[in-house]
Amino acid sequence: MNQESAPQERQEFDLRKFSWLIVYVIFFGVLNETVFNVSTPKIAEQFQLQPSEVSWVVTSFIITFGLGQVIFGKLADIYDLRRLIVIGILIYVSSSLLGMVLQAWYPFVILSRAIQGAGASALPALTMVIVARYFTPQQRGKLFGLFTSTASFAVGVGPVIGGFVSAYMHWSFLFLIPVFTLASLPAFLKLLPKEEPKEGTAKVDLLGAALLGAAISFLVIFCTNPEWPYLLISLVATVWFILHIRRTEQPFVDPELFRAPLYRTGVLIGFLLFGAVMGIVFVVPIMINTLHGLSTDEIGLVMFPGAFSAVIFGTVAGNLTAKKGSHPVFYTGIALVGASLLILAVLTDKWIWLTSAVLVLMYIGFSFVQTSMAETITQTLPASRIGVGMGFYGLAAFIAGAVGTAAVASLLDIGIFDFRFLPFVGRAEAHPFSNLLLVFAGITAVCGLMYLRTLGRKRQTEPVPAP
């Protein structure tokens, strides 16, 4: 008996070490999603760029990061996890070094950021697979909570770190952050068991991924440079993608997911909310710099309390969701986000300390909404489809982030909001930011009403029919 149980005990002891390893790699993987946000004014100044042009520093990473997570998730069903993690980290680090070396040429900065996103996507995708494959259900619940809190903190603290690096060194040094992930390779190679390749059990729909990537990329290009050929190409790629996944045996996105109206509504709500969130995260540093003249490190300090609150209240939101259910947590979060946006819209050109305080409320609201939406979406899916369903939900969120960032940058470029709407906003340079925040508040209200009339009507939602 003892001899038989010994290997199992040794394996459980080894797997417990993954908790801190997961925190480490998720932090440095997700951090790059927002670490360049605060530095965009300096990048725009160096290369003489408009907001729509400099937004590609963020959107190029988001697009490949979202697509890459789905691809690495599918590859994990075929190949050895250790090999995939090594490949992902090496792509992440090598593209970062490329960006550092070629940071004087803006096209190479964008190329490096796109490759960075592809490499970084391996970290959250494969660590999720590790948790699901090797941990018990009780351990998984805690580790998924740790995963979410770490990712939320990384997204929130990214602008803070980016601000300090840009202020005291140079924005290009942000490219060196992924080098820290190399330290995790020995631990992964030591702790992960060697797996035999499972050739033929699954395949990656590369054509589907390419079509979806083209549809997203040309839509983002259209948002930043509104010429109709770009939109036409995006629409053609979208139609081709839809037809392709309906005919392919193992499609990039399973069309069966969309048979359930509640799941479709949940994805749409998540798309709108995450697009608004990333638009806000992109525009706030520009707003603070324009209206208050703060340096990048000072902007980081203004945003840090909000980022820190996301960690604390992400855990609170998880506990409340477990005790009270997802609906009251969602309504609380959406109310906090909406109220914060309205306050900022009215007082956008006033005291900077007020901006910092309102951002805390906004980040708390975001953490409540994110946690409750994840739980609500899982309730619309049967157990056999939770993985693929949540995977597409995450992909839709990343697409929304790319489109939202590009759309906001383009709207600032063309000056469509350069007029006084609220009588409380006196300074002319504050008008576009105030009006944008009102638009975001409107999107938040629409999402709240959609949730109330659909997902919020039933405590136990109807799942997607199992195959």
N, C-alpha and C positions, 0 to 999 in steps of 0.2 A: 504494500500500500504506500509506504513512504517513498519507495523508489519511483512509483508511478506518478505521485503527486509532485515530486521535486521539480521536474521541468516546468510544470504549470506554475508553481510558486515563483520560480526564477523568472518566467516570462512576465507574470503580473508585476513583479518588482521592477523589471526593466521598463515596462510600459508606463509605469507611474512617472518615470523621468521625463516623459514626453510633455508633461504639462508646462514646464518652464521652457522647454524647447519650442513648443507651439507658440507660446507668448512671444518668444524672441523672433521667430521667423515671420509670424503674422504681423508683428509691429513693423519690421523693416520692409515687408512686402507691401502692405497697405499704405504705409507712410508716404510713398511716392505718388499716391493718388492726389494729394493736396499740398505736398511740401513746396511745390513750385508756385503756388497761387499768389503768395505775398510778393514774390520776386518778379511777377509779371510786369509791374511798372518799370523796374530797372531794365528788364530784358527789352521791353518796348522802347525805352529811351536809347539803349545801346544800338539797336538795329533799326530805329526810326519806324516803328510798327504801329498800326492801328489796333484797338482792342480786339477786333475780329481776327486779325493776323496773329497776335500774340496768344490768343486763346488756344491755338493748336498745340502749344506747349503742354496744356492740360488734356485737351480732347484726344490727341494722338495716343497718349498713354491709356486713357479710359477705354477707348475702342478696342485696342489689342488686349488689354487686361480682361475685359469682359468676355471676348471671344476665346481667349486663351484658356480661361477657366473651364469652359465647356470641353475644349479639345483635350486638355490634360486630364480632365475627369474621365473622358472616354478612353484615353490611352491607358489609364490606370487599370482598366478592365482587361488589358491585353499584356502589358509589359511590367517588368519588375519596378516596384515603387522606388527603390534605391536609385536605380539608373535614371528614372525620370526626374527625381529631385536633383540629382547631380547635373543633369542637362539643363533643367530650369534655372538653377542658381548660376551656372556658368554663362548662360545666355544673359541673365540679369546683370551680372558683374561685367562681362566683356562689353556689353552695349553701353554700360555706364562709363567705363574707361574710354570708349570710343567718343562718347559725348564730351568728356572732359578734354580730350586731346583736340577735338574739332569744334570746340565751343565758339570759335570766332566766326563760323559759317552757320547762319540760321537754318538752312535746309538740313544740315547734318544734325543740328540740335533736335529738330523734329523727328528725323529718322531714328536717332538714338533713343528718344523718348518712346517711339512706337515699339522698337525692339525691346526696350526696358519693360514695357507693359506685357509683352508676350512672355518674357522670362519670369517676371514677378507673378504672373498669373498661376504659375506652378505651385507657389507656396500656399495660398489659401485652398486651392483645389485639391492638392495632394494631402495636405494635413487633414482636411475634412474626410478624405478617404481613409487615412490612417485611423482616425478616431472611430469612424463607422465600422472599420474592418477588424480592429484589434482590441477595442475596449468593450466592456460590458455595458448594458443599457444604463445602469446606474452611473457609471463613470462617464458615459457619453453626455448625459444631461448636464453635468457640471462642466465638462470640457467645452461643450458647445456654448454655454454661457460665458466661459472664459474667452472663447474665440470671439464672440460678439463684442464683449467689453473691450478687448484688446483692439479689435478692428475699429470700433467707434473712437477709442482714444487716439489711435494712429491718425485717423481722418481729421480729428479735431486739433491735435497737437502739431500736425504737419505744417500749417501756416506759421505757427510760433517758431518752430525750428528753422523753417525757411527764412523767416524774417531776420533772425539773429545771424544766420550764415551770410545772408545777402548784405546785411549792414556792416559786419565786422570783417568779412573776408571778400567773397565774390560769389554771385549766384551760381557760377559754374561748379563750385565746390559741392553743391547739392548732388551732383552726379556721383560723388564718391560714397554716398550713404549706403548703396547696395553692397559695397565691399565687405561690410560687417557680416553679411549673410554667409560668407565663406567659412566663418568660425563654426557654423552649424553642421557643416558637411561631415566631420569626423563623428559627431554624435549620431547623425542619421545612419551612417554606414555601420556604426557599432550596434545601435539599438534595434534597427529594423531587420527582420528576418529576410533571408534571401528567398525570392520567389521565382518559380519557374514560369517562363512566358506562356501565355494562354492563347497561342495563335489560333485564329479562326473563330474564337468565341464572340468577338465583337470587332467592329471596324469603325473608323472615323470617316464621317461624311465630309471630305475635304471640299467637294464642290458646293455643298450646302453652306459650309463655313465661309467659303470665298464669296458666294452670292450674298449672304447676309452682311459680310464685311463691306462689300461694294455698295450695297443699299444704304448702310449706315454712313459710310465715308462720304458718298456723294450727297446724302442729305445734309450732313454737317457742312460740306463745302458750299452747298446751296444756301445754308443759313449764314455763312460768313461772306459769301459772294453770290448774291441772288440773281443768277442767270439761269434761265429755264432749261437749257440742255442738261445741267447738273441734276435738276429735279426729275427730268425725264429719264435719265439713266438710273437714278435711284428707284423710280417707280417700276421700270422694266426689270431691274434686278430683284425687286420685291415680288413681283408677279411670278417671275421665273423661280424664285426661291420657294414660294407657296406651292407651285405646281410640282417642283422637284421633291419636296418633302412628302408629298402625298403619294408619290410613285416609288420612293426609295425604301428598301427593306429596313435599313437602320438609319433613319434621317438624323440630321444635326439637331433638329427640334421635332419632338413627337407631336404630330397634329392631333392625336387623340386627346391631348390635354385640353383642347379648346372646345370640347363637346359640352363642358359644364359652364353655364353662364356665370355662376358665382366665381369660379376661378378666373374667367376672362375679366370680370369686373375688378377682382382683386389685383390682377396684373396691371390693368389700366390705372387704378388708383395709385398703385406703387410707382408706375411709370411717371405719372403727373407729379407726385410728391417728390420723388428722387430728382426729377428734372428741376423742380423748383429749388430743392435743397442745394444742388450743385451750382445752380445759377446764383443763389444767394452767397454761397461760399466764394464764388469767383468775383462777385461784384462788391462785396463788403470791403476787402482791402483797397480796391480802387476808390471806393467812396470815401473811406477814411483818409486816404492819401490826398484826394482832391479837396475835400472839405476842411480837413484839419491840418494838412501839411505834415503828417507824421512820417518818420522814417520807417523802414521795414521792420527793424527790431521793436520800435514802439508800437507798430501795428500788431506785431506778434503778442506783445504784452496785453494789449486791449482784448485780443481774442482768446488769450490763454484761459481765463476763468471759465469761459464757456466750454472750451475743450475739456478741461478738468472735470467740470460738472457732468459731462457725458459719461465718464467712467463710473462715477458714483451712482448717478440716477439710472444708468443702464441696468445696473444690478437691482436697484429698487423697482424698476419697471418689470424686470423678470419675475421678482418675487410677487408683485401685485398681480401680474398676469396669471401666475400659478394659483393665487388665492381667490381673486375676484373675477377672473376671466379676461379675455382680450378686449371686449367692447368698452368697458369703462376706462381702461387704460388708453385706448385709442382716442376716445372723446376728450379725455384730459389733455393728451398730447396735442391733438389738433387745435384745441382751444388755446393752449399756450403758444403754439406757433403762430396762429392767426392774430392773437392779441399782440404778440411781440412785433410782428410785421407792421401792424397798424400804428403802434407806438413809434417805431422807427420811421415810418413814413411821415408822421406828423412832426416829429422832433429830430429829423435826420441831420439838420445843420446846427443842432444845439450842443450841449455839453458832451464831451467825449466819454466821461465816466458813465453817463447815462447809456450811451451806446454799448459799453462793455457790460453793464448790468442787464440790459435787454437781451444781449446775445446769450447770457447765461440762461435766461428763461427760454430762449429759442432752442438752444442745444438740449435742454431738459425735455422740451416738447418733442424734438426730433428723436431722442432716445426712446421716449414712450411710444411714439408712432411706429418706429422701426421694430421694436420688440413685439408690440401687439399685432402689427401686420404680418410678421413672420408666423406667429401662432395662428392667426386667422386663416392665412393661406393654407397652412398644413391641414386645417379642418375641412378644406374643400377637396382634399386629395385622399385616396385610399393609400394604405401603407405601401403598396407595390409601386406607387407613382410619386411618393413624396420626394425622393431624390431628384428625379428628372424634373418634377414640377417646380421645386424650389430652385433648381439650377436655372431653369428658364426665367423664373421670377428675378433671380439675381442678374441674369444677362439683360433682361428688360430694364432693370434699374441702371445698369452701366450705360446702356444705349441712351436712356433718358438723360443721364449725366452729361454725356457728350453733346447731345442735341441741345440740352438746356444751356450749357456753357456757351456753345457757339451762338445760339439764338440771342442770349443776353448781350454778348459782345457785339453782335451785328446791330442790335437795336441801339446800343450806345453809339455806334459808329454813325448811323444814318440820322440820329438826332430826332427820332420820332416822338420821344417823350420830353423834348426840350420846351416845355410850356408849363405855366403855373396852373395847377389844378386845385391844390389845397391852399387856402388863404394863410395858413399858419406858417408856410415855408416861404421865407423872404428872399434868400439868396438864389440868384438865377442858376448858379452851378449846382445847386441842390435839387432843382426841379426834376431832372431825369431820374435821379436815384429815388426820390420820393415816389414818383409815379410808377417806377419799376416795382418798388416794394408793395404798392397798392395792388399791382397786377398779381404778384406772388400771393398776397393775402386773399385775392379773389380765387385763385387756383386752389388754395387751401380750403376755402369755404365750399367750393364745388366738390372737392374730394370728401369733405365731411358729410355733405348731403348725399353723395353717391353711396358712401358707406352706410349711412343711416337707413337708406331706402332699400338696400340690397343685403350686404353682409351682416349688418346690424340687426336685421329683422329676426334672424334665427340664432339661437344659441348653439345648435348643432347644425352646421351647414351640410348641404348635400355634396357628397364626393363625386369625383369623376368616375364614370363607370369603369370597372376593372376589365382588362382584356380577357 
